[in-house]
Amino acid sequence: MNVDKIKDAVMRQPGLSNALGMEFISTPEPDTCMARMHVDERNRQPFGFLSGGASLALAENLAGVGSMALCPGKISVGINVSGSHVKAVMEGCTVTAYARLLHKGRTLHQWHIEIKNEEGELISTVQVTNYVIGRKTKNEE
């Protein structure tokens, strides 16, 4: 899935993706996309481990980028995010999130995201449901 246009638009804006250090990556498969995030002071707990909330944010933002890449001219908002964390990651490491589209409806997309460490070990699994809607114009606000 080509996310280059979407990632450029997302990364030009201030927001959570930039604040936490996310990098979105295109893949050759039409139903998958990826993201990386280096674990540092922006996204770790006080104890030096990757924050579970940062992992969920990575998954939700990646699914959002994927949904918008699939539906040009529309936006996507996460309406349900659910995850499980199975292994800790220390500051200084990098995690990679792999998102796979499970369902693409007209207005709902369901994603399964696996977050892995540099050794390929599973860190977290996350399910994201996105609501896909048209962009409002200034006249509609």
N, C-alpha and C positions, 0 to 999 in steps of 0.2 A: 504494500500500500504506500503510495507516494504522499507523504505528509509535509513536503518541503514548503508549499505555499502557506499552509496552515501554521506550521511552526514558525515561519518568518513573521507572520502577523501576530501570533501569540507572544513571541519573544521580544517584539518591538514595544509591547505594552508593559507597564509595571504591574506586578501581580505575583501570585504565589509561585508560579512556575519559575520565574526569574529569582524570586527571593530564596527559594530552596535549592536552586542550581540544577534544574532539570534540563536535559538535552534530548530532543525528540529525533527519532531515526526512522527513515523509510525502510521498507523491506520489499523483496520481490513478490511476496504473496499478497493477493488482493484483499485478504481478510485479516491481516495481522500488521501490527506496528510495534515499535520498541521505544524505550527511553532509558537514559542512564542518569544516575545521580551520585555524585561523590559525597561520601559521608563526612561532614565537617561541622563547624560551629553553628551553621544555619539550620541544620536538620537533625541534630543529635539531642539525646537526653543529657541532663547534667552529669550522668555517670559515664558518658563517652560512647553510648550505643546509639544506633539509628533509632529515631523515634518512631513508634508505631503509627502515630498520626501522620508523619512525613511519608511513610510507606503508603498509607491510604491516599494521601494527597497525590503522590506520584501516580498511583493507579487511576484515580479519578481524572486527573489531568490528561493522562495518556489516552484513556477511553474517550474523553472529550475531543481531543485532537483527532483521533481515529474517526469518530462520528462526523465531525465537521469535514474531514477529507472525503468521506463517503457521500456527503450531502452539501455540495458547494452552494454558497449563498444562504445557508441556514446556520443556526447556532445550536449547541447542545448544552443541556444542563443536567448534572447528575441528580437523580431523584432517589437513588438507593445505592449505598456503598456498604459492603459487608466483607470483612476480611479476617484471616487467621494468621498469626505470626508464629513460626515454628523454629526460628533460629535467629540468634543475635548477630549483628554486624557492628564492628568497632569503627570508630572514627579513623579516617585515613583510607578506608576501603571504598570501592565503588560497587553499586548495585545496578542491575539491569532488569527492567520490567519488560515482559513479553505479553502483549495483549492480543487476544484472539476473539474475533466477533462470533458470538453464538447465535444471535438472532438480529436480523435487520428488518424491522417493520417500517411503516410509513412514519410513525412518530416515536417509536420505542426501539432502542438498541440495547442488547444485552451483551456484555463483555466478560471474559474470564482473563484475569491477569495473574501471571506468575512472576514474582520478584526473586532473583537469584543473586548470589554473591559472585565474586571473581572466579571461584572454583566451580561454578555451575550448581552449587547446592541451593536447594529451595529455602527461601527466607520467609516469604509470605504468599498466600493466595488471596485474591480479591475478586469479588463479583461486583460489577458496576452496571446499573441500568441508567441509560440516558434518555431524556425527553428531547426530541429534535423539533425545533420550532423555527418559523420564519423570523427574520430580523425586522424589528419595528422601525419605521421611518420617523423622522422628526414630527411629521404631521399626525401620526397615530399616538404620540405620547401625551 
